């Protein structure tokens, strides 16, 4: 069931977490996700290219911030198109059962995958589940002490009493709760909606309970923007690589424009045009096909 909010304020703000509130994207992907991709998918012989592909997908492209399972598939797809990988004779396989499950399932998390494995006994899905659990274990052992970006707390305090707030994330709920509790900012949000609660688009359907131009999504990735658009939400971008200034601007002017109903229109348009320039669609390295 998708979480259903009971509005208490006139405004709703959805907030992404990894890379948006916390500077955890580089740490999680470079130290936790990518080593496990290389290990579990036998990419040792092309590890340099696997790392480049995974970093491009998860950090430095318009796919930034997507769910781990589609990101895994996209990483493997880029490797299939990499001339150096082809020349080395590396066999990059993308399990058909995994792409099918991704297409059919909306709650792309370990619980849903566990249920599918139990139902199907599919070895490729079982292997992917092992990889995903290994990622979670690595994250739990590695990620700590990463504080929110400067100005985040001030922004949450400024919105308190004026807007209902939801964490809208593709990260597992347990990890989100740990991070928001660790840094004492859990108190500011009504609910934490991670990957088990559904995708971001589904969580933001709560926007229908508020008036037009009184709902806003804060995110650092194009997927956050798409989820906002699908639910007629405004969007405030946290620009990758310039997060501190993005949050400062939100505190200094963005919040007031939103609460004063001055956000839509030219201000929103300028923010989106700037955001679009931060992330490319294609990698800088060559691809085949």
N, C-alpha and C positions, 0 to 999 in steps of 0.2 A: 504493500500500500504506500502510495506517495504521501508524504507528510502534508497535513492540512493545518494551516495556521488559523488561529482565531484572532483577527485584527484587534489590536488595542490602540494603535496610533493611526493617523491619517496616511502615513507614508510607509513604504516597504523598501528595504535595501537588502539585496542579496550580495554575498561577499565570497569570492573564491579564496582559497587558503594558500596552497603551495605556490610560491613564486609571486604571490599577490600580497598576502599579509606577512608571510614568512619568507625569508631568503633561503629556502630549502631546495629549490629546483636543481641547482647545480650539484649540491651535495647528494641528494637522493639519486639522481640519474647517473652521475659520474662514479659514485662510490658504491651504490646499491643495485640499481637496475641493470646497468650495462655489464658489470662483471658477471652477473647471473645470466644475462642473455648469452654472453660468450661461452659460459660454462655449460649451460643446459642445452644450448642449440649447436654445440660442437663447432664454434666459430673461431677456435684458437688460431687456426692457420691464416685467417683473414681478420684477426682481432683489430688491427689498425682501422680497417675499413668498416668493420662492424661498429666500432666506437664512433667513428665519424657519422655514420648513418643514423645511429641512435641519438646522438647529440643533435643532429640536424632536425630529426623528427620531433624530439621532445623539448628542445630548448631554443633552437635558432630558426624555426620555420613557422609557417602559418598553421602547422599541425600542433604547435606548442600547447601543452596542457591537455591533450586528449587522453582518454582512458588508456590504461596500460595494455589492454589486449589489442585494440586496433593499432596502438602505437607499435607493438611488437610485430604485427603483420606488416605495417608500413615500412618498418626498419628492414625486414627481410625482403620486401619488394624492392627497395632501393639497392640492396646488396645484389639482387639478381640482375640489376641493370648496370652494375659497376664493372667497367672493362677489366680492371685489375683483378677483381674477384673471378670473373669468367676465365681470364688467362691462367689463373692458378688452378683451375679445374675444381674449385670448391663447389659442392652441390648444396644449393640453398633451397630447401623445401618449405613450402607453406601448407600446413595441414588443411585440407578442405573442410574437415569437421570443425576446425577452429573458426574459419571465416564464416561458415554457416551459422555457428552458435552466436557469433558476434552480430550477424545480420538479424537474428531472430530474438535475441535477448536484450531487454532494455536495462536491467539491473546487472551490469557487467562487473561482477565482483566474485570473490571466492565462494560465498554461499551458493550463488546461482550455478557456478561452475561445478561445485561439489555435487549438487543435485543432478546436474546433467551427466557427470561422470558415473554416478551411482545408477542412473537410468540407462545409460548407453554402454558402459564399460569400454568406451572408446580410448585406446591407448594414447593417442595424440592429445586428447583433452586431459587425460590423467597426467601426462607429462607437463602440459602447460600449467596445470594446477600445482604441481610440485615446484615449478619455476616461480609461480606467483607467491606461493607460501615462503619460498626461500628469500624472495625480495622483501617480504614483510619482516622476516626474521632479521635480515641484514639492516633494514631501516630501523627496527626496534633497537638493535645494538649500536647503530652508528649515529642516528640523528638525535641530538640533544643540545641544549644550550643555544639554539638558534632563535634569537629574539625577533619579535615583529619589526618590520621596518620602522624607522623613526616617523613620527606623526600618526601612526596607525591608532595608537591608544587615544590620542587627542581627538581623532576623528570619531572613534566609537563613543567617546564621552560626549562629544558635541551632538551626535545623533540621538543619544539616549533621551527618552521621553518625547521624542519627536517622530521617530521612525521605528517600526518593528524591523528586526534584523535577523537574517538567516545565513548560516554558512552554506554555500552551494558549491559542492566540490566533488571531484571524481576520486578523491583519496578515501581509503577505508575509514569508517567511522571511529574505530578504536584509535588510530593514529591521530585523527583530527582532535578527538577529545583530549588525548594526552598533551598535544601541543598547545591547545587553547587553555587547558587547565594549568599547564606548567608555567605559562606566562601571565596567568590571572586575567585573561580577557574573555573567558567563557561566560562570565556574568553579563556581558553586554548583549549576547545574542539569545533569541528565543529558542532556537533549535539548531543543531548541527546535522546537516543532511549530506552525508557522504555517498560513496558509490552504492552501498547497500540500499539506500533510500530511493534509488532511481537515478536517471541521468539529470543533468542540469536543466535541460528543457522541461522535464517533468516537474522538478521541484519548483521551477519558476511559474508553473501554472497557478500558484498561489497569488500571482499578481492580479488575477481576474477579480479578486475580492477588494481591490482598491480602485480609486478613480484614475482616469487617464493622466499621464505625466507625473504620477505620484508613486511610481515604482522605478527602481534603479538597480542595475547589476554592476558590481565592481569586479573587474577581472583583468588578467594579463595576457589572455590568449584569444584568438579569433573564435574559438569554440564558445567562449563565454559570451562574446558579442552575438553569435548566432542564437544562443539560447535566449538572450534578452530580446532580440528581434522577434523570435517566434512567439513571445508572450507580451509583445507591445511594451517592453520595458525600455527605459532609457539606459545608456551604458556609459560608465566612466572607466576609461582604460588606465591601467597601471603599466606604463611603458617598460618593456623588458630592457634592463640595463640602465634605466633611469627611474627606478622605483621610488627613491627618496624624494626626488623633485615632484613626481606624480602625486604622492601622498600629501606633500606640503601644499601643492596647488589645490588639492581636494579640500584640505582644511581651510586654506586661505580664501577660496572663492567657490569651489565646486559645491560644497554642502549648502551654502547660502543660496546659490542659484537654484539648486534642486528644491529646497524648502520654500523658496519664493516663486516657484513655478516659472523660472527664467532659464531653465536648463535646455529644454527642447529648442530646436531651430539652429541658429547660427553657432551657438556655443557647442552644442552636440556635434554639429558638422565639422567644426574645426578640430575638435578632439579626435574624431574618427579619421580624418585625413592625416593627422599627425601619427596616429597609432598604426595606420596601414603601412607607413614607411619603415617601421621597425623590423618587420619580419618578411623574408622572401618566400616565394612559393617553390622555387627550384634551388637545388644546391649549387655551389660554385664548382664542384667537381663534375667530370664528364659522366654521362649516362648513355646506355645503349637503348634505342627504341623510344 
